[in-house]
Amino acid sequence: MKNILRLFRWLPVLFLLLVSINRLTAQVTYDIYVYSLIDGTTVQASVTPGYYEYNRSWSPNGKKLAHEECGFDINGNWYQNIYITEISSHETTPLAGGENGNDAAWSPEGKKIMFDKVTDEWGYSGIFCVPDEGGDPTLLRNYGIMAEWSPNGHYIVFLDEDTWWLKTMHLDDGDETFVVFGAENPDWSPNGQYIVYDEWWCCGGIWIIEVDHAGNPVGDPVQLTSTGGQPTWSNNSKTIYYHDASPDGQYDIYSISVEGGTPELVCGLDIPDYGNYDPCASNNGKYIAFAGATVPGDKSGPAGFQHDAEQESGLLVTVIGNPGAEGFKLNIRSNSPESISLRIIDSEGRVVSDQTGIQPNSMLGIGNGYTPGIYLAEIRQGAQFKVIRLMKQ
């Protein structure tokens, strides 16, 4: 039985390896992108040609992202390490002590980074911790993966590789509590009242369970969705972000209320055959980091959170009347004469408008007949691509 469960643990890794080989052939890599919940723009954070970044975690001050970088070295050997990307400079550097690491998690006070890594020839892992500036790793627990911090930093929630139970553990005395079976990718809500996870054993989807401050369950698990994975909390503990397949099969970032309801499409790059994964919300509630595909030849390059960086890239799009009850006006500016395409997608992933041949440096009116809700405007000019979130009231 344990061998079968261990295979489940490694299926995502095997899938990633196969997909990565394909990406090497296609010369498409994965980087960390940041989506603004304020103005709906998406910008590239990490820039590491030839390598792949996944499983991001914000520093509490919002200035850096911890994530894993994986790929093939010059000798053709597969590797995977923890790296740190500084948002302002887009500089990505290895975390000393994070070699072979996976699933980085920044501590609430910002001084430590936790991760898991394989520790023996059978594929078992341990949970480790290093200072955020790098250092010698400290073993927190053997046979554990997918660990996340409690809001006060005194506990962790993790998946026990020996029993495949989701557990919480007190870091001072090592006391552990069983939470639920058949769960993975847990995340503890900022208010300390819930643990969210995706279920792999029988039902699938995104689930939450109410817990006390020490991680002891105080209620039964509640299913929020039937599909989706890698859930993460908003800073106010009211919304859960996760990745899921759209109707066309493309994986994008969605959200759902902690109370349940209808999921809403939030963001994602429109790169055919390459999805968007691993969302993580910043502590200030303004941004979502996620893993997205980077296409060779895209000259837009990295961009910060300021519009002057976007202007240098040659394509600048601003919106008038967002949010609003009437239609929107898109002000499209570019220093390239190439025509522009515009696609509008609703919160369920359906294409409601698809226009081509739009001339640069023009004002375009859209949305007069749209029903209230969230929409994504995807603007493309050659290799340059912008995504803007629209809210029709």
KEKE-3310 file (N, C-alpha, C; in steps of 0.2 Angstrom, whole numbers, plus 5000, padded with zeros to 4 digits):
npx = (5004:5010:5019:5011:5005:5017:5020:5010:5014:5025:5020:5017:5030:5036:5028:5031:5044:5043:5036:5045:5055:5049:5047:5060:5063:5054:5058:5052:5050:5047:5042:5041:5027:5018:5003:4992:4980:4975:4976:4975:4985:4998:5014:5031:5042:5053:5068:5075:5082:5080:5078:5066:5054:5044:5031:5030:5033:5029:5039:5036:5036:5034:5044:5052:5052:5052:5056:5056:5069:5071:5079:5090:5107:5123:5129:5118:5111:5097:5091:5086:5083:5081:5077:5079:5070:5072:5060:5061:5073:5073:5082:5088:5094:5103:5097:5108:5110:5098:5099:5093:5080:5062:5045:5045:5043:5040:5043:5032:5037:5047:5060:5065:5066:5056:5057:5055:5065:5072:5078:5083:5088:5076:5067:5060:5056:5062:5058:5064:5073:5080:5089:5083:5093:5101:5110:5115:5105:5091:5084:5067:5058:5057:5052:5042:5032:5027:5025:5018:5018:5010:5000:5005:5018:5022:5018:5017:5009:5008:5011:5012:5023:5024:5012:5003:4994:4987:4994:4997:5010:5018:5032:5040:5039:5037:5025:5011:4996:4983:4975:4967:4964:4970:4974:4983:4995:4993:4987:4988:4976:4977:4970:4971:4960:4957:4962:4966:4966:4970:4961:4966:4962:4949:4938:4943:4946:4945:4946:4941:4945:4940:4950:4958:4969:4981:4980:4971:4958:4941:4930:4921:4928:4925:4919:4923:4925:4925:4936:4953:4968:4982:4979:4978:4978:4969:4974:4965:4959:4947:4945:4950:4963:4967:4973:4966:4958:4952:4937:4942:4952:4964:4975:4972:4972:4960:4947:4938:4926:4928:4916:4911:4902:4902:4916:4928:4936:4953:4966:4979:4992:4990:4995:4995:4994:5001:5000:4994:5000:5001:4997:5000:4996:5000:5005:5000:4988:4987:4993:4996:5006:5012:5016:5020:5021:5035:5039:5051:5058:5050:5050:5046:5051:5056:5046:5042:5031:5028:5021:5030:5040:5032:5030:5042:5043:5035:5022:5007:4993:4979:4964:4948:4935:4935:4933:4915:4898:4895:4901:4918:4933:4947:4963:4975:4992:5006:5023:5025:5020:5013:4998:4985:4977:4963:4955:4942:4937:4926:4921:4920:4928:4925:4925:4920:4922:4932:4943:4952:4966:4966:4971:4986:4988:4975:4958:4947:4931:4922:4911:4898:4887:4889:4886:4885:4900:4917:4929:4942:4954:4963:4977:4986:5001:5011:5024:5022:5012:4998:4987:4972:4962:4944:4930:4913:4900)
npy = (4994:5006:5008:5010:5022:5030:5031:5039:5051:5054:5055:5068:5074:5065:5068:5082:5081:5074:5083:5094:5090:5090:5104:5108:5104:5112:5124:5132:5139:5140:5153:5164:5174:5189:5195:5209:5213:5225:5233:5224:5220:5209:5204:5199:5191:5183:5179:5168:5161:5145:5137:5132:5138:5136:5134:5145:5157:5171:5184:5191:5205:5207:5210:5200:5183:5167:5151:5136:5131:5122:5110:5105:5102:5107:5095:5087:5082:5081:5094:5102:5116:5128:5144:5162:5176:5193:5206:5219:5220:5209:5199:5183:5172:5158:5149:5147:5132:5127:5117:5105:5107:5109:5115:5129:5139:5154:5160:5167:5178:5182:5177:5164:5150:5137:5120:5105:5090:5076:5063:5050:5034:5028:5038:5045:5060:5074:5087:5103:5118:5134:5149:5165:5172:5162:5147:5133:5119:5115:5100:5098:5088:5071:5061:5069:5081:5095:5106:5120:5135:5139:5154:5160:5155:5145:5132:5119:5114:5098:5085:5068:5057:5043:5039:5045:5054:5070:5082:5092:5100:5105:5116:5117:5107:5096:5089:5081:5082:5073:5078:5076:5063:5059:5071:5085:5098:5108:5123:5136:5147:5165:5170:5159:5150:5140:5126:5124:5113:5102:5087:5071:5057:5052:5060:5073:5090:5106:5108:5113:5113:5117:5123:5124:5136:5128:5119:5109:5099:5106:5104:5096:5091:5102:5102:5113:5114:5103:5100:5106:5112:5115:5125:5142:5155:5171:5187:5191:5180:5177:5173:5160:5155:5146:5133:5128:5118:5127:5128:5125:5117:5123:5127:5139:5152:5153:5159:5156:5159:5157:5153:5146:5143:5150:5147:5159:5165:5172:5175:5173:5167:5167:5156:5144:5126:5127:5129:5138:5139:5135:5147:5161:5172:5189:5197:5209:5209:5213:5207:5192:5179:5167:5152:5153:5151:5155:5162:5159:5173:5183:5199:5208:5206:5207:5216:5228:5234:5246:5258:5264:5255:5246:5255:5256:5244:5244:5242:5248:5248:5255:5257:5265:5268:5257:5248:5247:5252:5254:5253:5249:5258:5255:5261:5260:5260:5260:5258:5251:5247:5236:5226:5224:5211:5207:5199:5194:5186:5178:5175:5161:5156:5157:5163:5178:5189:5192:5200:5205:5214:5227:5243:5251:5264:5268:5271:5260:5255:5244:5231:5236:5228:5218:5206:5209:5205:5197:5200:5195:5204:5201:5207:5207:5210:5205:5197:5203:5204:5207:5207:5211:5214:5216:5223:5222:5231)
npz = (5000:5004:4994:4983:4987:4988:4975:4970:4976:4968:4955:4951:4950:4940:4929:4928:4924:4912:4905:4905:4898:4885:4885:4884:4871:4864:4868:4877:4892:4910:4921:4935:4937:4940:4945:4946:4957:4957:4946:4936:4928:4921:4925:4922:4934:4937:4928:4919:4908:4900:4911:4924:4935:4949:4962:4971:4985:4994:5002:5018:5017:5004:4995:4989:4981:4986:4978:4969:4957:4943:4931:4918:4920:4914:4911:4908:4918:4929:4940:4955:4965:4978:4975:4976:4971:4968:4967:4963:4955:4948:4949:4951:4963:4970:4985:4998:5006:5002:4992:4981:4985:4987:4986:4993:5008:5015:5031:5044:5050:5042:5043:5040:5029:5023:5017:5008:5004:4995:5004:5005:4996:4993:4990:5000:5009:5019:5030:5030:5036:5033:5036:5030:5023:5019:5024:5035:5033:5044:5050:5052:5052:5048:5034:5028:5018:5008:5017:5026:5035:5051:5055:5067:5067:5075:5073:5060:5045:5036:5025:5030:5025:5028:5033:5025:5030:5033:5044:5058:5067:5082:5083:5094:5103:5096:5096:5087:5077:5070:5055:5042:5030:5014:5008:5001:4997:5007:5015:5028:5034:5035:5046:5055:5056:5047:5037:5021:5007:4993:4987:4985:4986:4984:4980:4975:4970:4979:4997:5013:5031:5047:5060:5077:5085:5087:5077:5078:5072:5072:5066:5052:5036:5022:5006:4993:4979:4964:4957:4953:4960:4971:4982:4989:5001:5002:5009:5018:5022:5016:5003:4992:4981:4967:4955:4940:4927:4912:4902:4889:4892:4896:4909:4922:4934:4947:4958:4974:4986:5003:5009:4999:4983:4966:4956:4951:4936:4937:4933:4921:4909:4891:4883:4871:4875:4886:4903:4918:4934:4952:4962:4973:4985:4989:5005:5006:4999:4986:4975:4965:4963:4951:4942:4925:4907:4897:4882:4869:4861:4864:4866:4876:4889:4907:4918:4930:4944:4939:4928:4919:4915:4907:4897:4891:4885:4873:4872:4879:4889:4895:4905:4905:4915:4924:4939:4933:4928:4916:4898:4894:4891:4881:4880:4869:4867:4857:4851:4839:4823:4820:4819:4831:4842:4851:4865:4874:4889:4900:4917:4918:4909:4895:4879:4875:4866:4851:4843:4829:4820:4825:4826:4832:4844:4847:4853:4861:4862:4873:4880:4883:4882:4891:4905:4922:4931:4931:4920:4908:4898:4885:4877:4862:4853:4841:4848:4860:4875:4885:4899:4906:4920:4921:4928:4928:4934)
capx = (5000:5014:5023:5007:5005:5023:5019:5005:5018:5030:5017:5018:5037:5037:5024:5035:5050:5042:5034:5051:5059:5046:5048:5067:5063:5050:5062:5047:5052:5042:5045:5036:5024:5015:4997:4990:4973:4973:4974:4974:4991:5002:5021:5036:5046:5059:5070:5080:5081:5082:5076:5059:5052:5038:5030:5032:5031:5030:5042:5031:5037:5032:5049:5055:5049:5056:5053:5061:5071:5073:5081:5096:5113:5127:5130:5112:5108:5092:5093:5081:5085:5077:5080:5076:5070:5070:5055:5063:5078:5072:5088:5086:5100:5102:5097:5112:5107:5092:5100:5088:5074:5055:5040:5048:5038:5043:5040:5028:5041:5052:5067:5067:5062:5055:5056:5056:5069:5073:5084:5086:5087:5069:5062:5057:5059:5062:5056:5070:5072:5086:5088:5081:5099:5105:5114:5115:5098:5090:5079:5062:5054:5058:5046:5036:5032:5022:5024:5017:5018:5004:5001:5010:5025:5024:5016:5017:5005:5012:5009:5016:5024:5024:5005:4999:4990:4989:4995:5000:5016:5021:5039:5044:5040:5036:5018:5008:4989:4980:4970:4963:4968:4969:4974:4989:4996:4989:4989:4984:4973:4980:4967:4972:4954:4955:4967:4964:4970:4966:4960:4968:4961:4943:4933:4946:4944:4947:4942:4943:4943:4941:4955:4960:4976:4986:4979:4967:4952:4936:4924:4921:4930:4920:4921:4921:4925:4926:4942:4957:4974:4987:4976:4982:4973:4970:4977:4960:4956:4940:4946:4955:4965:4970:4973:4961:4957:4946:4933:4946:4958:4970:4975:4972:4971:4954:4946:4932:4925:4928:4909:4909:4899:4904:4923:4929:4943:4956:4971:4983:4994:4986:5000:4993:4997:5005:4995:4997:5000:5004:4996:5001:4994:5005:5002:4996:4982:4987:4996:4996:5012:5010:5020:5018:5026:5039:5040:5057:5057:5046:5055:5044:5056:5053:5043:5040:5024:5027:5019:5036:5043:5028:5030:5048:5042:5032:5014:5004:4986:4976:4957:4944:4929:4935:4926:4910:4892:4894:4906:4925:4937:4954:4967:4980:4997:5012:5028:5026:5014:5010:4991:4984:4972:4960:4951:4938:4936:4922:4924:4919:4933:4922:4927:4914:4924:4938:4944:4959:4967:4965:4977:4989:4987:4968:4954:4942:4925:4920:4908:4891:4881:4891:4882:4890:4905:4924:4932:4949:4955:4970:4979:4992:5004:5016:5026:5020:5006:4995:4981:4969:4956:4939:4925:4907:4896)
capy = (5000:5012:5009:5013:5029:5034:5032:5045:5057:5055:5056:5075:5075:5062:5072:5088:5079:5073:5090:5098:5087:5093:5111:5110:5103:5117:5130:5136:5138:5142:5158:5167:5180:5192:5198:5214:5213:5232:5236:5219:5219:5203:5205:5194:5192:5179:5179:5163:5157:5138:5134:5132:5140:5134:5133:5152:5159:5178:5186:5195:5212:5208:5212:5194:5177:5160:5146:5131:5131:5115:5110:5101:5106:5107:5088:5084:5079:5085:5096:5106:5119:5134:5151:5169:5182:5200:5209:5226:5219:5203:5195:5176:5169:5152:5150:5143:5127:5125:5113:5099:5109:5109:5118:5134:5142:5159:5160:5173:5184:5183:5176:5157:5147:5130:5116:5098:5087:5069:5061:5043:5031:5026:5043:5048:5066:5077:5095:5107:5125:5138:5157:5168:5174:5156:5144:5126:5117:5111:5095:5098:5081:5066:5058:5074:5085:5100:5110:5127:5138:5143:5161:5163:5152:5140:5126:5118:5108:5095:5078:5063:5052:5037:5037:5049:5059:5078:5083:5098:5099:5110:5116:5117:5100:5090:5086:5081:5081:5071:5082:5072:5058:5060:5078:5087:5105:5112:5130:5138:5153:5170:5171:5153:5147:5135:5124:5122:5108:5098:5081:5066:5050:5049:5065:5078:5097:5110:5107:5117:5111:5122:5121:5129:5139:5123:5115:5103:5100:5107:5103:5091:5094:5105:5103:5119:5113:5096:5100:5111:5111:5120:5131:5147:5160:5179:5190:5192:5174:5176:5170:5155:5155:5139:5132:5123:5118:5130:5123:5123:5113:5127:5129:5146:5154:5154:5160:5154:5161:5152:5151:5142:5147:5149:5150:5165:5166:5177:5177:5167:5169:5164:5152:5137:5120:5128:5131:5143:5135:5137:5154:5163:5179:5193:5198:5216:5208:5217:5203:5185:5176:5161:5150:5153:5149:5160:5160:5163:5178:5188:5205:5212:5206:5208:5222:5229:5236:5253:5258:5266:5249:5244:5259:5254:5237:5246:5241:5251:5248:5258:5256:5270:5266:5250:5245:5252:5249:5255:5250:5251:5261:5253:5266:5256:5264:5256:5261:5247:5248:5230:5226:5221:5207:5208:5193:5195:5180:5179:5171:5154:5154:5157:5169:5182:5193:5190:5205:5206:5219:5233:5248:5254:5271:5269:5270:5255:5254:5237:5229:5239:5223:5213:5205:5210:5200:5198:5198:5196:5207:5199:5211:5204:5213:5201:5194:5206:5202:5210:5204:5216:5212:5220:5222:5225:5231)
capz = (5000:5005:4988:4979:4989:4986:4968:4969:4978:4963:4949:4948:4948:4934:4924:4927:4921:4905:4902:4905:4892:4880:4884:4881:4864:4861:4870:4881:4899:4915:4925:4940:4935:4945:4943:4950:4958:4957:4939:4931:4923:4923:4923:4923:4939:4937:4921:4920:4901:4900:4917:4926:4941:4951:4969:4974:4991:4995:5008:5021:5015:4997:4990:4986:4981:4986:4973:4966:4950:4941:4924:4917:4920:4907:4910:4906:4924:4932:4947:4958:4971:4980:4973:4978:4966:4970:4963:4960:4951:4944:4950:4954:4966:4974:4992:5001:5010:4999:4987:4980:4989:4984:4990:4998:5012:5019:5038:5044:5053:5037:5044:5038:5023:5024:5011:5008:4999:4996:5009:5004:4990:4992:4988:5005:5010:5025:5030:5032:5037:5033:5037:5023:5019:5017:5029:5035:5034:5050:5049:5056:5052:5043:5031:5027:5012:5007:5023:5027:5042:5054:5055:5072:5066:5080:5070:5053:5043:5032:5023:5032:5019:5031:5034:5020:5034:5034:5051:5061:5072:5086:5082:5100:5107:5091:5096:5081:5077:5063:5052:5038:5026:5007:5006:4999:4996:5012:5017:5034:5033:5039:5053:5059:5058:5042:5033:5014:5004:4988:4989:4979:4987:4981:4978:4971:4972:4985:5003:5019:5037:5052:5065:5082:5084:5087:5071:5080:5069:5076:5062:5047:5030:5018:4999:4989:4972:4962:4953:4955:4965:4974:4984:4993:5004:5001:5015:5023:5024:5014:4997:4990:4974:4965:4948:4937:4919:4909:4897:4883:4894:4898:4916:4924:4941:4949:4965:4976:4992:5009:5010:4993:4978:4959:4955:4946:4933:4940:4928:4917:4902:4886:4879:4870:4877:4892:4908:4923:4940:4959:4964:4980:4986:4993:5011:5006:4996:4980:4970:4965:4960:4949:4937:4918:4902:4894:4875:4866:4856:4867:4868:4881:4895:4913:4920:4937:4945:4937:4920:4914:4913:4902:4891:4887:4881:4867:4872:4885:4888:4901:4904:4907:4918:4927:4937:4931:4926:4908:4895:4896:4885:4881:4877:4867:4864:4855:4846:4834:4818:4819:4821:4838:4843:4858:4866:4881:4892:4906:4923:4917:4904:4889:4875:4873:4860:4849:4838:4826:4815:4828:4824:4838:4846:4846:4859:4859:4867:4874:4886:4884:4883:4896:4911:4928:4933:4930:4913:4907:4892:4883:4871:4860:4847:4840:4854:4867:4877:4891:4902:4911:4923:4920:4933:4926:4940)
cpx = (5004:5017:5018:5006:5011:5023:5015:5009:5022:5027:5018:5025:5038:5034:5028:5041:5049:5040:5040:5055:5056:5047:5055:5067:5059:5053:5057:5049:5046:5046:5039:5034:5020:5009:4994:4982:4970:4971:4974:4979:4995:5009:5026:5041:5053:5061:5076:5080:5084:5081:5069:5058:5045:5037:5033:5030:5033:5034:5036:5031:5035:5038:5053:5050:5054:5052:5058:5063:5073:5075:5086:5102:5117:5129:5124:5109:5103:5093:5087:5083:5081:5081:5076:5076:5068:5066:5058:5068:5078:5078:5086:5093:5098:5102:5102:5109:5100:5093:5095:5081:5068:5050:5042:5042:5041:5039:5037:5032:5047:5059:5070:5063:5062:5054:5057:5061:5070:5079:5087:5085:5080:5064:5059:5060:5059:5060:5062:5069:5079:5085:5087:5087:5103:5109:5113:5107:5097:5084:5074:5058:5056:5051:5040:5038:5027:5020:5023:5016:5011:5005:5005:5017:5027:5022:5017:5012:5008:5009:5014:5017:5024:5016:5000:4993:4992:4989:4998:5005:5018:5029:5043:5045:5038:5029:5014:5000:4987:4975:4965:4967:4966:4970:4982:4989:4992:4991:4985:4982:4976:4977:4967:4966:4953:4962:4964:4968:4966:4966:4962:4965:4955:4939:4936:4943:4947:4943:4945:4941:4945:4945:4955:4967:4982:4985:4975:4960:4946:4929:4926:4924:4924:4922:4919:4921:4926:4932:4946:4963:4978:4984:4980:4977:4975:4972:4972:4956:4949:4940:4951:4956:4968:4970:4969:4960:4951:4942:4937:4952:4964:4969:4976:4971:4964:4953:4939:4932:4925:4921:4907:4905:4902:4911:4923:4936:4946:4962:4975:4986:4991:4992:4997:4997:5001:5001:4998:4995:5002:5003:4998:5000:4999:5001:4998:4990:4982:4989:4996:5002:5010:5016:5017:5023:5029:5041:5046:5055:5052:5050:5052:5048:5052:5050:5041:5033:5023:5025:5025:5039:5039:5029:5037:5047:5038:5025:5012:4997:4983:4968:4953:4937:4929:4937:4921:4904:4891:4900:4913:4928:4944:4958:4974:4986:5003:5017:5029:5019:5011:5003:4990:4977:4969:4955:4948:4936:4932:4925:4924:4924:4931:4924:4921:4915:4931:4939:4952:4960:4966:4972:4979:4987:4980:4964:4948:4937:4923:4915:4901:4886:4883:4887:4887:4894:4912:4925:4939:4950:4962:4972:4986:4994:5011:5018:5025:5013:5004:4989:4979:4963:4950:4933:4919:4902:4888)
cpy = (5006:5013:5012:5021:5033:5035:5038:5051:5059:5056:5063:5077:5071:5066:5078:5086:5078:5079:5094:5096:5090:5100:5113:5109:5109:5124:5135:5134:5141:5147:5160:5173:5183:5196:5203:5214:5220:5235:5230:5217:5212:5205:5200:5196:5189:5179:5174:5158:5150:5134:5135:5133:5139:5135:5140:5153:5167:5179:5190:5202:5213:5210:5206:5188:5171:5155:5141:5132:5124:5115:5105:5105:5105:5099:5084:5080:5084:5087:5101:5109:5125:5140:5157:5174:5188:5203:5215:5225:5213:5198:5189:5173:5162:5153:5145:5138:5124:5120:5107:5101:5109:5112:5123:5137:5147:5159:5167:5179:5186:5181:5169:5155:5140:5126:5109:5096:5080:5068:5054:5040:5028:5032:5047:5055:5068:5084:5098:5114:5128:5145:5159:5170:5168:5153:5136:5124:5113:5107:5097:5092:5077:5063:5063:5078:5090:5104:5117:5129:5140:5150:5164:5160:5147:5133:5125:5113:5105:5088:5073:5058:5045:5034:5040:5053:5066:5079:5090:5096:5105:5110:5115:5110:5094:5087:5086:5079:5078:5076:5079:5068:5060:5067:5079:5095:5109:5119:5133:5145:5158:5171:5165:5149:5141:5132:5122:5117:5105:5091:5076:5059:5048:5054:5071:5085:5100:5109:5112:5113:5116:5119:5126:5132:5134:5118:5109:5104:5101:5107:5098:5095:5096:5105:5109:5118:5105:5095:5106:5108:5116:5126:5136:5152:5167:5181:5191:5186:5173:5173:5165:5155:5148:5139:5127:5124:5122:5126:5121:5119:5117:5128:5136:5146:5156:5156:5158:5157:5156:5150:5147:5146:5146:5152:5155:5164:5172:5180:5171:5170:5165:5161:5145:5132:5121:5132:5136:5139:5139:5144:5155:5170:5183:5195:5205:5215:5211:5212:5196:5183:5169:5159:5150:5152:5155:5158:5163:5168:5184:5194:5210:5212:5207:5215:5222:5231:5243:5253:5261:5260:5246:5248:5258:5248:5238:5245:5243:5251:5250:5257:5262:5267:5259:5251:5250:5248:5249:5251:5252:5254:5259:5258:5262:5260:5259:5260:5257:5247:5242:5230:5222:5217:5208:5202:5194:5188:5181:5174:5164:5152:5154:5164:5172:5187:5191:5195:5204:5212:5226:5237:5250:5261:5272:5268:5265:5254:5247:5236:5232:5233:5217:5212:5207:5204:5202:5196:5199:5199:5205:5203:5208:5208:5209:5197:5197:5205:5205:5207:5209:5213:5217:5218:5226:5225:5231)
cpz = (5000:4998:4983:4981:4987:4979:4966:4971:4972:4956:4946:4946:4941:4928:4923:4923:4913:4901:4900:4899:4885:4879:4882:4874:4861:4863:4873:4888:4904:4920:4930:4937:4940:4942:4948:4951:4958:4950:4934:4926:4926:4920:4925:4929:4939:4929:4921:4913:4902:4906:4919:4933:4943:4959:4973:4981:4992:5002:5011:5019:5008:4992:4987:4986:4981:4982:4972:4959:4949:4933:4923:4917:4914:4906:4908:4912:4927:4939:4949:4965:4972:4978:4976:4972:4969:4965:4959:4954:4946:4944:4954:4956:4970:4981:4995:5007:5007:4993:4987:4984:4984:4989:4995:5001:5016:5026:5039:5047:5048:5038:5042:5032:5024:5018:5012:5003:5000:5000:5008:4997:4988:4990:4993:5006:5017:5024:5033:5033:5037:5034:5030:5019:5017:5024:5029:5037:5041:5049:5054:5057:5047:5040:5030:5021:5012:5013:5022:5034:5045:5054:5061:5071:5071:5078:5063:5051:5037:5030:5025:5027:5022:5031:5029:5024:5033:5041:5052:5066:5075:5085:5088:5103:5102:5091:5089:5082:5070:5061:5048:5033:5019:5004:5004:4998:5001:5013:5023:5033:5038:5046:5057:5060:5053:5039:5026:5011:4997:4989:4983:4980:4984:4977:4973:4973:4978:4991:5008:5025:5043:5058:5071:5081:5084:5081:5073:5076:5074:5072:5056:5041:5026:5011:4996:4982:4970:4959:4955:4960:4967:4977:4989:4996:5002:5008:5020:5025:5021:5007:4996:4983:4973:4957:4946:4930:4917:4905:4891:4885:4897:4905:4918:4931:4942:4956:4967:4984:4997:5010:5004:4988:4971:4959:4950:4943:4935:4935:4925:4911:4897:4881:4878:4872:4883:4897:4913:4930:4946:4961:4971:4980:4991:5000:5011:5002:4989:4974:4970:4960:4957:4943:4930:4913:4899:4887:4872:4861:4858:4870:4873:4888:4901:4914:4927:4938:4943:4929:4916:4912:4907:4896:4887:4883:4874:4867:4878:4884:4895:4899:4908:4909:4921:4934:4936:4928:4919:4905:4897:4890:4886:4877:4875:4864:4862:4850:4840:4829:4817:4822:4828:4838:4850:4859:4873:4883:4899:4911:4923:4911:4896:4885:4872:4867:4858:4842:4835:4822:4818:4827:4831:4838:4845:4853:4857:4864:4867:4880:4888:4885:4888:4902:4917:4930:4931:4923:4912:4899:4890:4876:4869:4853:4846:4846:4861:4868:4884:4893:4907:4913:4923:4925:4930:4932:4938)
residu = (MET:LYS:ASN:ILE:LEU:ARG:LEU:PHE:ARG:TRP:LEU:PRO:VAL:LEU:PHE:LEU:LEU:LEU:VAL:SER:ILE:ASN:ARG:LEU:THR:ALA:GLN:VAL:THR:TYR:ASP:ILE:TYR:VAL:TYR:SER:LEU:ILE:ASP:GLY:THR:THR:VAL:GLN:ALA:SER:VAL:THR:PRO:GLY:TYR:TYR:GLU:TYR:ASN:ARG:SER:TRP:SER:PRO:ASN:GLY:LYS:LYS:LEU:ALA:HIS:GLU:GLU:CYS:GLY:PHE:ASP:ILE:ASN:GLY:ASN:TRP:TYR:GLN:ASN:ILE:TYR:ILE:THR:GLU:ILE:SER:SER:HIS:GLU:THR:THR:PRO:LEU:ALA:GLY:GLY:GLU:ASN:GLY:ASN:ASP:ALA:ALA:TRP:SER:PRO:GLU:GLY:LYS:LYS:ILE:MET:PHE:ASP:LYS:VAL:THR:ASP:GLU:TRP:GLY:TYR:SER:GLY:ILE:PHE:CYS:VAL:PRO:ASP:GLU:GLY:GLY:ASP:PRO:THR:LEU:LEU:ARG:ASN:TYR:GLY:ILE:MET:ALA:GLU:TRP:SER:PRO:ASN:GLY:HIS:TYR:ILE:VAL:PHE:LEU:ASP:GLU:ASP:THR:TRP:TRP:LEU:LYS:THR:MET:HIS:LEU:ASP:ASP:GLY:ASP:GLU:THR:PHE:VAL:VAL:PHE:GLY:ALA:GLU:ASN:PRO:ASP:TRP:SER:PRO:ASN:GLY:GLN:TYR:ILE:VAL:TYR:ASP:GLU:TRP:TRP:CYS:CYS:GLY:GLY:ILE:TRP:ILE:ILE:GLU:VAL:ASP:HIS:ALA:GLY:ASN:PRO:VAL:GLY:ASP:PRO:VAL:GLN:LEU:THR:SER:THR:GLY:GLY:GLN:PRO:THR:TRP:SER:ASN:ASN:SER:LYS:THR:ILE:TYR:TYR:HIS:ASP:ALA:SER:PRO:ASP:GLY:GLN:TYR:ASP:ILE:TYR:SER:ILE:SER:VAL:GLU:GLY:GLY:THR:PRO:GLU:LEU:VAL:CYS:GLY:LEU:ASP:ILE:PRO:ASP:TYR:GLY:ASN:TYR:ASP:PRO:CYS:ALA:SER:ASN:ASN:GLY:LYS:TYR:ILE:ALA:PHE:ALA:GLY:ALA:THR:VAL:PRO:GLY:ASP:LYS:SER:GLY:PRO:ALA:GLY:PHE:GLN:HIS:ASP:ALA:GLU:GLN:GLU:SER:GLY:LEU:LEU:VAL:THR:VAL:ILE:GLY:ASN:PRO:GLY:ALA:GLU:GLY:PHE:LYS:LEU:ASN:ILE:ARG:SER:ASN:SER:PRO:GLU:SER:ILE:SER:LEU:ARG:ILE:ILE:ASP:SER:GLU:GLY:ARG:VAL:VAL:SER:ASP:GLN:THR:GLY:ILE:GLN:PRO:ASN:SER:MET:LEU:GLY:ILE:GLY:ASN:GLY:TYR:THR:PRO:GLY:ILE:TYR:LEU:ALA:GLU:ILE:ARG:GLN:GLY:ALA:GLN:PHE:LYS:VAL:ILE:ARG:LEU:MET:LYS:GLN)
# end
